[in-house]
Amino acid sequence: MRRLLAVAVLVTALAVSACSADRPGGEGTAVPTAAGPGATSAGSTGTPSAGDAQVCAESQRAGTTAVRVYVEELGRMVAAVGAGDSATAEAARVRAEAALAQWRATLREQSARAADPQLRTLLNDMGTEVAALGVDGESIDETELDRLQQRLDQLCVR
């Protein structure tokens, strides 16, 4: 039960982080640098192309939706297990797994569309991490997921 609560807190934190792109000026906004035209900020390759900005937006949107559904369904599953309702618990588990599968598919699809090699690699890495997630909470590498989400935020909001 503690592990599931930790998972819920983790994915909620990731959702909040991913939602930063939904704020005005967040999604695809270039961060100006003092170095002048053509300069890049540390860790970036410059302003993302319009195509990569769309890739970022779709990837972040998919993550936000998947995390929301995942947390909701994990909560339903835990409540159903506590109530001894195995049919509802199983249905919630299936929906949670489907949310992760959809997220993984979107990450792979967007990775194929990304022009920036760093973004493409990152989305592939995130897809691998999402594939490793399970509804039992045992397979979650919280540190790795957080690190990947931070990298996505850095690549997408420059």
NUMAR-893875 format. One record per residue (C-alpha): residue number from 0; residue in one letter; x, z, y. Coordinates in nm, 2 decimals, decimal comma, always signed. Example, Ala and Ser with C-alpha at 12.3 -4.5 7.8 and 13.67 -1.06 7.14 Angstrom:
2
ATOM_0_A_+1,23_+0,78_-0,45
ATOM_1_S_+1,37_+0,71_-0,11
//
This chain:
158
ATOM_0_M_+0,00_+0,00_+0,00
ATOM_1_R_+0,29_+0,08_+0,24
ATOM_2_R_+0,45_-0,25_+0,17
ATOM_3_L_+0,13_-0,44_+0,25
ATOM_4_L_+0,10_-0,25_+0,58
ATOM_5_A_+0,46_-0,34_+0,66
ATOM_6_V_+0,39_-0,70_+0,58
ATOM_7_A_+0,08_-0,69_+0,80
ATOM_8_V_+0,29_-0,55_+1,09
ATOM_9_L_+0,56_-0,81_+1,03
ATOM_10_V_+0,34_-1,11_+1,03
ATOM_11_T_+0,15_-0,98_+1,33
ATOM_12_A_+0,47_-0,95_+1,52
ATOM_13_L_+0,57_-1,31_+1,42
ATOM_14_A_+0,23_-1,43_+1,53
ATOM_15_V_+0,27_-1,27_+1,87
ATOM_16_S_+0,62_-1,43_+1,90
ATOM_17_A_+0,48_-1,77_+1,79
ATOM_18_C_+0,20_-1,74_+2,05
ATOM_19_S_+0,46_-1,73_+2,33
ATOM_20_A_+0,44_-2,11_+2,33
ATOM_21_D_+0,07_-2,08_+2,41
ATOM_22_R_+0,14_-1,92_+2,75
ATOM_23_P_+0,14_-2,14_+3,06
ATOM_24_G_+0,48_-2,29_+3,10
ATOM_25_G_+0,59_-2,18_+2,75
ATOM_26_E_+0,54_-2,49_+2,53
ATOM_27_G_+0,81_-2,75_+2,57
ATOM_28_T_+0,92_-2,62_+2,90
ATOM_29_A_+1,27_-2,70_+3,00
ATOM_30_V_+1,49_-2,41_+3,11
ATOM_31_P_+1,68_-2,53_+3,42
ATOM_32_T_+2,06_-2,48_+3,41
ATOM_33_A_+2,30_-2,45_+3,70
ATOM_34_A_+2,54_-2,70_+3,54
ATOM_35_G_+2,34_-3,00_+3,65
ATOM_36_P_+2,18_-3,30_+3,49
ATOM_37_G_+2,26_-3,36_+3,12
ATOM_38_A_+2,39_-3,01_+3,08
ATOM_39_T_+2,27_-2,80_+2,79
ATOM_40_S_+2,20_-2,44_+2,76
ATOM_41_A_+2,38_-2,23_+2,51
ATOM_42_G_+2,26_-2,30_+2,16
ATOM_43_S_+2,05_-2,60_+2,26
ATOM_44_T_+2,09_-2,97_+2,28
ATOM_45_G_+1,90_-3,01_+2,60
ATOM_46_T_+1,54_-3,06_+2,68
ATOM_47_P_+1,34_-3,14_+2,37
ATOM_48_S_+1,20_-3,49_+2,36
ATOM_49_A_+0,83_-3,54_+2,39
ATOM_50_G_+0,81_-3,60_+2,01
ATOM_51_D_+1,00_-3,28_+1,94
ATOM_52_A_+0,79_-3,09_+2,18
ATOM_53_Q_+0,49_-3,20_+1,98
ATOM_54_V_+0,67_-3,10_+1,66
ATOM_55_C_+0,73_-2,76_+1,80
ATOM_56_A_+0,37_-2,72_+1,92
ATOM_57_E_+0,23_-2,82_+1,58
ATOM_58_S_+0,47_-2,60_+1,39
ATOM_59_Q_+0,40_-2,30_+1,61
ATOM_60_R_+0,03_-2,36_+1,59
ATOM_61_A_+0,04_-2,38_+1,22
ATOM_62_G_+0,24_-2,06_+1,20
ATOM_63_T_+0,00_-1,87_+1,42
ATOM_64_T_-0,30_-1,99_+1,22
ATOM_65_A_-0,14_-1,92_+0,89
ATOM_66_V_-0,02_-1,57_+0,98
ATOM_67_R_-0,37_-1,48_+1,12
ATOM_68_V_-0,54_-1,60_+0,80
ATOM_69_Y_-0,27_-1,44_+0,58
ATOM_70_V_-0,30_-1,10_+0,74
ATOM_71_E_-0,68_-1,11_+0,73
ATOM_72_E_-0,69_-1,21_+0,37
ATOM_73_L_-0,42_-0,95_+0,27
ATOM_74_G_-0,64_-0,69_+0,44
ATOM_75_R_-0,95_-0,81_+0,25
ATOM_76_M_-0,75_-0,80_-0,07
ATOM_77_V_-0,63_-0,45_-0,02
ATOM_78_A_-0,98_-0,33_+0,07
ATOM_79_A_-1,12_-0,50_-0,23
ATOM_80_V_-0,86_-0,36_-0,46
ATOM_81_G_-0,93_-0,01_-0,32
ATOM_82_A_-1,30_-0,06_-0,38
ATOM_83_G_-1,24_-0,19_-0,73
ATOM_84_D_-1,38_-0,53_-0,65
ATOM_85_S_-1,14_-0,76_-0,84
ATOM_86_A_-1,34_-1,08_-0,78
ATOM_87_T_-1,32_-1,04_-0,40
ATOM_88_A_-0,96_-0,93_-0,42
ATOM_89_E_-0,88_-1,25_-0,62
ATOM_90_A_-1,06_-1,47_-0,38
ATOM_91_A_-0,87_-1,32_-0,08
ATOM_92_R_-0,54_-1,36_-0,27
ATOM_93_V_-0,62_-1,73_-0,32
ATOM_94_R_-0,71_-1,78_+0,05
ATOM_95_A_-0,39_-1,60_+0,16
ATOM_96_E_-0,18_-1,82_-0,07
ATOM_97_A_-0,36_-2,13_+0,06
ATOM_98_A_-0,28_-2,04_+0,42
ATOM_99_L_+0,09_-2,01_+0,32
ATOM_100_A_+0,08_-2,34_+0,14
ATOM_101_Q_-0,08_-2,51_+0,44
ATOM_102_W_+0,19_-2,36_+0,67
ATOM_103_R_+0,47_-2,48_+0,44
ATOM_104_A_+0,32_-2,83_+0,42
ATOM_105_T_+0,30_-2,85_+0,80
ATOM_106_L_+0,65_-2,73_+0,84
ATOM_107_R_+0,78_-3,00_+0,60
ATOM_108_E_+0,57_-3,26_+0,77
ATOM_109_Q_+0,69_-3,17_+1,11
ATOM_110_S_+1,05_-3,15_+0,99
ATOM_111_A_+1,02_-3,51_+0,88
ATOM_112_R_+0,90_-3,60_+1,24
ATOM_113_A_+1,17_-3,40_+1,42
ATOM_114_A_+1,43_-3,61_+1,60
ATOM_115_D_+1,66_-3,31_+1,67
ATOM_116_P_+1,87_-3,24_+1,36
ATOM_117_Q_+1,88_-2,86_+1,44
ATOM_118_L_+1,50_-2,85_+1,46
ATOM_119_R_+1,46_-3,05_+1,14
ATOM_120_T_+1,70_-2,81_+0,96
ATOM_121_L_+1,52_-2,51_+1,10
ATOM_122_L_+1,18_-2,63_+0,99
ATOM_123_N_+1,31_-2,70_+0,64
ATOM_124_D_+1,46_-2,35_+0,63
ATOM_125_M_+1,13_-2,20_+0,75
ATOM_126_G_+0,94_-2,40_+0,49
ATOM_127_T_+1,17_-2,25_+0,22
ATOM_128_E_+1,11_-1,90_+0,35
ATOM_129_V_+0,74_-1,95_+0,36
ATOM_130_A_+0,74_-2,08_+0,01
ATOM_131_A_+0,91_-1,76_-0,10
ATOM_132_L_+0,63_-1,54_+0,05
ATOM_133_G_+0,38_-1,40_-0,18
ATOM_134_V_+0,07_-1,19_-0,15
ATOM_135_D_+0,24_-0,89_-0,32
ATOM_136_G_+0,47_-0,83_-0,02
ATOM_137_E_+0,77_-0,79_-0,25
ATOM_138_S_+0,93_-1,13_-0,18
ATOM_139_I_+0,93_-1,11_+0,20
ATOM_140_D_+1,27_-1,12_+0,37
ATOM_141_E_+1,16_-0,97_+0,71
ATOM_142_T_+1,50_-1,02_+0,87
ATOM_143_E_+1,53_-1,38_+0,77
ATOM_144_L_+1,18_-1,46_+0,88
ATOM_145_D_+1,24_-1,30_+1,22
ATOM_146_R_+1,57_-1,48_+1,26
ATOM_147_L_+1,41_-1,82_+1,18
ATOM_148_Q_+1,12_-1,75_+1,42
ATOM_149_Q_+1,37_-1,66_+1,70
ATOM_150_R_+1,56_-1,98_+1,63
ATOM_151_L_+1,24_-2,18_+1,65
ATOM_152_D_+1,15_-2,02_+1,98
ATOM_153_Q_+1,49_-2,10_+2,12
ATOM_154_L_+1,48_-2,46_+2,01
ATOM_155_C_+1,13_-2,52_+2,12
ATOM_156_V_+1,13_-2,35_+2,46
ATOM_157_R_+1,42_-2,49_+2,64
//
